[in-house]
């Protein structure tokens, strides 16, 4: 009779990981395609003024936008210029709270570098822009940028 010996090296079988990179890259690709960055839906009409000396902002993650212009739905909201913060109409008094909220969402090291960009329609009265600037001054947001499009040379 033959004797059967059991090896003491039994243990667990190894897991086959040869298809793991394929699965990881498939998931990565899926999330890259399915995810979108938050963009603001404009509810005001803006035709930017023209400027001769235009520079681009470097770090867009440090920029908070204030949109000013005629409402898209003039039947419901009239034709007077309105201020848009994020995705809703606000007043000049709401700007301070908006700036504080935007600062809270930033890293503490980036807060002094925060820039506020005013995207206003070319037809907006300068009094409205001055009111916005005064509210920004009260909120200690002193770095202000005005959005404009480059003038076409004739």
C-alpha positions in Angstrom: 0.0 0.0 0.0 1.2 3.5 -0.8 1.3 6.1 1.7 -0.1 9.6 0.9 1.7 12.4 2.6 0.3 15.8 3.1 2.7 18.6 2.6 2.7 21.0 5.5 3.1 24.0 3.1 -0.6 24.1 2.4 -1.8 27.8 2.9 -4.0 29.9 0.7 -3.9 30.0 -3.0 -2.6 33.2 -4.6 -5.1 35.6 -6.2 -4.7 36.2 -9.9 -4.2 40.0 -10.4 -3.4 40.0 -14.1 -6.7 41.8 -15.0 -6.5 44.3 -12.2 -4.8 47.1 -14.2 -7.5 46.8 -16.9 -10.2 47.2 -14.4 -8.5 50.2 -12.7 -8.0 52.0 -16.0 -11.5 51.2 -17.1 -12.9 52.8 -13.9 -10.5 55.8 -14.3 -11.7 56.4 -17.8 -15.3 56.1 -16.9 -15.0 58.7 -14.1 -13.0 61.0 -16.3 -15.8 60.9 -18.9 -18.7 61.0 -16.6 -17.5 63.8 -14.2 -17.8 67.4 -15.1 -16.5 70.5 -13.4 -19.1 72.8 -11.9 -19.8 75.7 -14.3 -22.0 78.6 -13.6 -25.2 78.9 -15.7 -25.4 82.5 -16.8 -28.8 84.0 -16.2 -27.7 87.5 -17.3 -26.8 88.7 -20.7 -23.2 89.9 -20.9 -21.5 91.5 -23.9 -18.0 92.3 -22.5 -16.5 95.7 -23.1 -13.5 96.0 -25.3 -10.0 96.8 -24.0 -6.6 97.3 -25.5 -4.4 95.9 -22.7 -5.8 92.5 -21.8 -4.0 89.8 -19.7 -5.2 86.4 -18.6 -5.6 85.4 -15.0 -3.1 82.8 -14.0 -4.8 80.7 -11.3 -8.4 80.5 -12.1 -9.1 78.4 -8.9 -8.4 81.6 -6.9 -10.9 83.7 -8.8 -14.5 84.3 -7.7 -16.8 85.8 -10.3 -19.5 88.4 -10.1 -21.7 88.7 -13.2 -23.7 91.9 -13.9 -26.1 92.4 -16.8 -29.6 92.4 -18.1 -31.6 89.3 -17.0 -32.0 86.6 -19.7 -35.7 86.4 -18.8 -36.8 90.0 -19.2 -40.5 89.2 -18.9 -40.1 87.9 -15.4 -37.2 90.0 -14.1 -37.4 93.3 -16.1 -34.7 95.0 -18.0 -32.7 96.6 -15.2 -29.2 95.2 -14.7 -29.0 92.4 -12.0 -26.1 90.9 -10.1 -25.6 87.2 -10.4 -23.6 85.3 -7.7 -23.2 81.6 -8.5 -26.5 80.6 -10.0 -28.9 83.1 -8.6 -29.7 86.8 -8.6 -28.5 88.7 -5.5 -28.2 92.3 -4.3 -25.2 94.4 -3.5 -25.8 93.6 0.2 -25.3 89.9 -0.4 -21.8 90.3 -1.9 -20.1 90.4 1.5 -21.6 87.0 2.5 -20.7 85.6 -0.9 -17.0 86.7 -0.5 -16.8 85.2 3.0 -18.3 81.9 1.7 -15.8 81.8 -1.2 -12.9 82.4 1.2 -14.1 79.6 3.5 -14.0 77.2 0.5 -10.3 78.0 -0.2 -7.2 76.7 1.5 -5.9 79.1 4.2 -2.7 79.7 2.3 -4.6 80.7 -0.9 -7.0 83.2 0.8 -4.7 86.3 0.5 -4.3 85.5 -3.2 -8.1 85.5 -3.9 -9.1 87.7 -6.8 -12.7 88.8 -7.6 -13.5 89.2 -11.3 -16.4 91.4 -12.3 -17.9 90.3 -15.6 -20.2 93.1 -16.5 -22.1 94.0 -19.6 -20.8 97.0 -21.5 -24.1 98.8 -21.0 -24.2 98.6 -17.2 -24.1 101.9 -15.4 -20.8 102.8 -13.6 -22.8 103.4 -10.4 -23.7 99.7 -10.1 -20.0 98.8 -10.5 -19.1 101.4 -7.9 -21.6 99.9 -5.5 -20.1 96.4 -6.1 -16.6 97.8 -5.5 -17.7 99.4 -2.2 -19.2 96.1 -1.0 -16.0 94.3 -2.0 -14.0 96.8 0.0 -16.1 96.2 3.1 -15.5 92.4 2.6 -11.7 93.0 2.4 -11.6 91.7 -1.2 -9.2 94.2 -2.6 -7.9 92.3 -5.6 -10.4 93.1 -8.4 -10.2 92.2 -12.0 -12.5 93.4 -14.8 -13.3 91.0 -17.6 -13.1 92.4 -21.1 -12.5 91.1 -24.6 -9.5 92.3 -26.7 -10.3 95.1 -29.0 -9.9 94.3 -32.7 -7.2 96.5 -34.3 -8.5 98.3 -37.4 
